[in-house]
């Protein structure tokens, strides 16, 4: 399995581990450029199964940019090659991200592989879920509203998003104050009174 596409999609969408592993090709709309997150892949003593999402708000449609679209199209092409190779024994679930034989990926295996890649890259240790947090943090720093981030992440309330990312919003408030001050100094036609 080539995991680059999976990690890329997680980094650019903020999907949870079970959400990304539960994606099927029917969830990808190449015309609209969207992914419909509507199930969670679970592995437990009963084996693999699809379960409900974390919250009602987690059932969402995520808009994709061109880079994700290209990665997913390449992923579909790779899978088509694997289907030819494995023939009738290829998995029937039509998962976007699967093992080479089309079978579901074990969630723990995904985490183990991610940890191995992080260690090999010799970067500060992060967990798989940190891809989600990084995505949200970068969205906020890019100026995306808290409401939009809440909807993209599938949080049940904007308060939850605000509580989790309060450190980012505080930094943004400081940046806003500095930007406003710089703007006023640059463009103000009326001289500020000094007291």
N, C-alpha and C positions, 0 to 999 in steps of 0.2 A: 504494500500500500504506500502510495506517495502522499504524505501528510501535508505537504505545502499548501495545497488548495484549502484544506480544512482549517488550518491555522490562519490562513489569510482571511477566509470568510469570517471566522470568529473575531479576528482583530478589527475588521471593517464593519461588523454588524453588532457586536456585543452579545451574541447568542450564548446561552448557557450550554454546558456540555451535553446534557440530555436532549436539548432542543436541536442542536446541530446534528447529533447522531440520529435523530428521528426524522430529519428532512427527507422527503421523497421528491422525485422529479416532478410530480404533479403540483408540488408547492412552488415551483419555479416558473414564473411567467416571463418568458424572454421578450414578449411584445411590450409588456408594461414595465419590465425591469424591476420585478418585485419577488420577494420570498414570503410565502405565507407560513408563519410558525403556528402549527396547530396540534402538535403531539410531542411527547417526550419518550425517548427510548430508555427503557429500564432493563437492567439485568439483575435478577435475584435468584432465589432458590427455585423459582418457577421457570427460569431461563429468560430468554429475550421476550419482551412484550412492549407494546406501546401503551403508555399511560397518559393521564391528564397532565396538563401544564401546571406550573407552580401556582398561578393565580388566573382568574378570569381575564385579566388584562394582558396576560402573557400570550393569549391568542391574538396575534397581530400580523399586519402586513408591513414588511420592511422594504423601503425603497433602496435600490442598489445603484451604485455608480458604475461607470464604464469598466473600471478595473476589476470589480467583482464579477460583472457580466462576462468579461473575457476569461477570468479564472474558471467560472462555472462552465462555460462553453468548452474549454479545454478539458475540464474534468469529465464532461459528458463524452467527449471524443475518446479519452483514455478508457473509460468504462466500456464503450462500444468495442474497443479492441479486446478487453478482458472477456466480454461476453462471447466473442468469437472463439477465443482461446478455450474457455471453460464449457461452452455449449450448453446443453440441457441442465448441467449441474450448477449453473450460475444461479445465485440467489434470486428469489421471486419478488422480494419486497420493493424493488426499484428505488433503493436508497441513493441519495446523492453522494453520501460518504459511506463507504463500506470497505470490507477487506477485498483483496483481489478477486476472490470467488463470489463477490456480491453479498456475502453474509454480513450481518451487523458487526460493528466494532465493539469490543468490550470496553465499557467506560473506563475501567481501571487501566486497561492497556493504553488507552489514549493518554491518560494522565502520566503513566510511566514513560511513554515515548516523549511527551512534551518535556518532562523533567530531564530526560537524557539529552535532549537537544539544547536546553538551557545550560546544562552543565558543560556540554561540549563547546558551546559558544563562549564560555567563560564570561558570562554577564552576571549581574547580581541575580540571586535566586528569586524567581517568581513562580507562582502557581498558575495552573491553567485558567482558573477563574479570574486571575489578574488581567487577562486579555479583555475581559468584559469591563473591568474597572478602568483600564487604560483607555478603551474606546470611549467610555462615558466622559472621562476627564478631558480627553482631547476635543470631544464635541463641545463641551462647555467652554474650554479655552478658545475654541474657534468662534465662539459667539452664538452657538445654538441655544435656544431658550431651554429652560429647565423643563417646561411642559413637553417640548419635542423630545428631549432626552428620556423623560419618563415613558412616553409612548413607544419610543424605539426600543428601550430596554424591557418593556412589559411590566413595569412596576405598577402595583395596585393604586398608588396615590403619589401625587407630586410631593407631598410631605416626606414620604419615604426616600424619594430621589434626593430631595434637598438635605435630608438628614445624613444620608450616606456621603454626599458630595459637598458638604458644608465647607470643607477646607478649600475646595476649588472655587466655590462661590465667593468666599471671603477674599481670595486672591483676585478674583474678577472685580469685586467691589473696589479694591485698592487700585487696580489697573484703570477702572472707570474713572475714579477720582483724578488720577494722574493724567489720563487722556483729556478729561474735561478741562483741567487746569492748563495743560499745554495748548489746547485749542483756544481757550480764552486769551491766553497770553499772546498767541500768534495772531488772532483775528479781532480782538477787542479794539474798537475804535475810541471807546471812552476810557480815559486813564483811571485806573483803580485808585481809590482814596487810600492813603496809608494813615493808620491811627497810631 
